[in-house]
Amino acid sequence: MKSMTRTPRLPALAILAILAIVAGAAGAQAPAPESPVLVSGTVPDEASKAAVLARVRELYGAGRVVDQVAIGNVVQPPNWNGYVQKLISPNLKLISKGQLKVDGNNVTVQGEVANEAQRQQIAGDIAASLNPTYLVKNGLRVGASEQNLLDATLARRIIEFESGQAVIRPSGLQILDEMAAALLKLQGRRVEVIGHTDNTGLRESNLALSLARAEAVRAYLAGKAVAPAMISVSGQGPDRPVADNATAPGRARNRRIEFRVVE
């Protein structure tokens, strides 16, 4: 009788992020708990598992991450761990109701994004971070009309602050008055206000400044009858530029506030 050997299968690693809003009785807005980020699949050893979980916890926060990663008899392509680390990037936080699946050399990303530019950028960044042996499937789609309402209201304008401070300038307050009116139309949807800076100065200082500016925006909107529970805030500092920081106009565009509908 011939002996039979089993060929190990390639590893499958899935990261599932579902963002949901919880509404109170009679349609009243209630605080929405941070939804879980499920990490599941099979990797060959504890080191690979620990590296993946550490990266996801760094991105989303340790309290949100649910560990369902198993250790098994699987084979990794060369430098698989390194490529997975690149895939778990801040761009994933632009995706709602999303899933990133890495099955050997096959990568699939699904979920909703705010606009077509983000859809193409995220998939392009994923492909650029991998070598040509990887196949990327872009299953992202542009989100619902609520995000379009916020994008149209902001209309690519920049909410300006006093230099190096979280003090909103009068021109920014006028824009926020319009944003408040738009937010009141969303009927219970939850929105994240995200602060961004250019790359001038220390990254740590810019991260703190971007968060402080996002919090200043939330405080102003609360004074315009937007429920604080509807708004979450984060600061991305210089990590997600939309323009070239080598020019003054580019740095001005990168110093911005972003509004993103989350579920």
C-alpha positions in Angstrom: 0.0 0.0 0.0 1.3 3.4 -1.0 1.6 5.9 1.8 -0.3 9.1 1.2 0.9 12.6 2.2 -1.3 15.6 2.6 -0.3 18.8 0.8 -0.5 21.7 3.2 -2.9 24.4 2.1 -2.0 28.0 1.9 -3.0 30.2 4.9 -6.2 32.1 5.0 -6.5 35.1 7.2 -9.6 37.3 7.3 -10.2 40.6 9.0 -13.8 41.5 9.3 -14.9 45.0 10.5 -18.6 45.7 10.9 -19.5 49.2 12.0 -23.0 49.7 13.3 -25.2 52.3 14.9 -27.4 51.6 17.9 -30.6 53.8 18.1 -32.5 54.4 21.3 -36.3 54.3 21.8 -38.6 56.4 19.6 -35.7 57.2 17.2 -33.6 59.0 19.8 -29.9 58.9 19.3 -28.0 56.7 21.7 -24.2 56.2 22.0 -23.1 53.5 19.6 -20.5 51.1 21.0 -17.4 50.5 19.0 -18.2 47.4 17.0 -15.8 44.4 17.0 -13.1 43.7 14.6 -13.0 40.0 14.0 -9.6 38.4 13.1 -9.9 34.8 12.0 -8.1 32.2 9.9 -5.1 29.9 10.2 -1.4 30.7 10.5 1.5 28.3 11.0 2.9 29.6 14.3 2.4 31.8 17.4 4.8 34.4 16.0 2.7 35.0 12.9 -0.5 35.2 15.0 1.0 37.6 17.5 2.3 39.9 14.7 -1.1 40.1 13.0 -3.0 40.7 16.2 -0.6 43.3 17.4 -0.9 45.2 14.1 -4.7 45.1 14.1 -4.9 46.2 17.8 -2.6 49.1 17.0 -4.9 50.2 14.2 -8.3 49.7 15.8 -7.6 49.5 19.6 -7.1 46.4 21.7 -10.6 46.5 23.1 -12.3 46.1 19.7 -10.3 43.1 18.4 -11.8 39.6 18.7 -9.1 36.9 18.3 -10.3 33.8 16.3 -6.9 33.0 14.7 -5.9 29.3 14.8 -2.5 27.7 14.6 -2.4 24.9 12.0 -0.5 23.0 9.3 -0.4 25.7 6.6 2.3 27.0 4.3 3.1 30.7 3.8 4.3 32.3 0.6 7.7 34.0 1.0 7.6 37.1 3.2 3.9 36.5 3.8 4.0 38.0 7.3 5.7 41.2 6.0 3.1 41.7 3.3 0.2 41.2 5.7 1.7 43.9 7.9 1.6 46.3 5.0 -2.0 45.4 4.2 -3.2 46.2 7.7 -2.8 50.0 7.1 -4.8 53.1 8.2 -6.6 53.0 4.8 -8.7 50.1 6.2 -10.4 52.6 8.6 -11.9 54.3 5.5 -13.9 51.2 4.9 -17.2 50.5 6.7 -19.0 47.1 6.7 -15.7 45.7 5.4 -13.6 42.6 5.0 -10.0 42.1 4.1 -9.1 38.5 3.3 -5.6 37.2 2.6 -5.6 33.6 1.3 -2.1 32.8 0.3 -1.3 35.0 -2.6 -4.9 36.1 -3.1 -6.1 39.3 -1.5 -9.8 40.4 -1.4 -11.0 43.7 0.0 -14.8 44.4 0.4 -17.0 47.0 2.0 -18.2 50.6 1.6 -16.1 53.7 1.0 -17.1 57.4 0.8 -16.4 58.0 -2.9 -14.9 56.5 -6.1 -11.6 58.2 -5.5 -11.2 56.3 -2.2 -12.3 53.1 -3.8 -9.6 53.3 -6.4 -6.9 54.7 -4.0 -7.3 51.9 -1.4 -7.2 49.1 -4.0 -4.2 50.8 -5.7 -2.3 51.2 -2.4 -2.9 47.5 -1.6 -1.6 46.4 -5.0 1.4 48.7 -4.7 2.4 47.2 -1.4 2.6 43.6 -2.8 4.8 41.8 -5.3 3.5 40.7 -8.7 2.7 37.2 -7.5 -0.3 38.5 -5.5 -3.7 38.8 -7.1 -5.9 41.6 -5.7 -9.7 41.6 -6.0 -11.3 45.0 -5.4 -14.8 44.4 -4.0 -15.2 48.0 -2.6 -18.3 50.0 -3.4 -19.3 53.6 -2.9 -21.4 54.1 0.2 -24.9 55.4 0.7 -26.3 58.9 0.0 -25.7 60.1 3.5 -22.0 60.3 2.8 -22.7 62.1 -0.5 -24.7 64.7 1.4 -21.8 65.4 3.7 -19.3 65.5 0.9 -21.4 67.9 -1.1 -21.9 70.2 1.8 -18.2 70.3 2.6 -17.5 70.7 -1.1 -13.7 70.2 -0.7 -13.5 73.3 1.5 -10.9 73.5 4.3 -12.0 74.2 7.8 -9.2 76.5 8.9 -7.7 76.8 12.4 -5.3 79.3 14.0 -1.7 78.2 13.3 -0.7 75.4 15.6 -3.9 75.6 17.6 -7.3 74.0 17.9 -9.1 77.4 17.5 -11.4 77.4 14.6 -11.2 80.5 12.4 -14.4 82.4 11.5 -14.4 81.1 7.9 -14.3 77.6 9.4 -17.3 78.3 11.7 -19.3 79.3 8.7 -18.6 76.0 7.0 -19.5 74.1 10.3 -22.8 75.9 10.4 -23.6 74.3 7.1 -22.3 71.0 8.2 -24.4 71.0 11.3 -27.5 71.5 9.1 -26.5 68.5 7.0 -25.7 66.3 10.0 -29.2 67.0 11.4 -30.7 65.4 8.3 -28.9 62.1 8.8 -31.6 60.8 11.2 -29.6 58.7 13.7 -26.5 57.9 11.6 -23.2 58.1 13.4 -20.4 60.2 11.9 -16.7 60.3 12.6 -14.9 63.6 12.5 -11.3 63.1 11.5 -8.5 65.6 12.0 -5.5 65.8 9.6 -2.3 67.9 9.5 0.6 68.4 7.2 4.0 66.9 8.0 5.6 70.0 9.4 7.0 69.3 12.9 6.9 66.2 15.0 4.5 63.4 14.2 3.4 63.0 17.8 2.6 66.7 18.1 0.7 66.6 14.9 -1.3 63.6 16.0 -2.3 65.4 19.2 -3.1 68.6 17.3 -5.3 66.8 14.8 -7.3 65.1 17.6 -7.7 68.4 19.4 -9.0 70.0 16.3 -11.5 67.2 15.7 -12.7 67.6 19.3 -13.1 71.3 18.8 -15.3 70.6 15.8 -17.5 68.2 17.8 -17.8 70.8 20.6 -18.9 73.5 18.1 -21.4 71.1 16.4 -22.9 70.3 19.8 -23.7 73.9 20.2 -25.6 73.7 17.0 -27.9 70.9 18.3 -25.9 68.0 16.9 -26.0 65.3 19.6 -22.5 64.6 20.9 -23.3 60.9 20.9 -23.7 61.1 17.1 -20.1 62.2 16.7 -16.9 60.3 17.3 -13.5 61.8 16.8 -10.0 60.7 15.7 -6.7 62.4 14.8 -4.7 61.0 11.9 -2.0 63.7 12.0 0.2 63.6 8.9 -0.4 60.0 8.1 -3.0 60.4 5.3 -2.1 63.3 3.1 -4.2 64.1 0.0 -1.6 66.4 -1.6 2.1 67.0 -1.8 3.6 68.3 1.5 6.5 69.7 -0.5 4.4 72.7 -1.6 2.5 75.3 0.5 -0.8 74.7 -1.3 -0.4 70.9 -0.7 0.3 71.4 3.0 -2.8 73.6 3.2 -5.0 70.9 1.6 -3.6 68.3 4.0 -4.6 70.4 7.1 -8.2 69.4 6.9 -11.2 68.0 8.8 -12.9 65.0 7.3 -16.5 63.8 8.0 -17.2 60.1 7.5 -20.5 58.3 8.0 -20.0 55.0 10.0 -22.4 52.2 10.8 
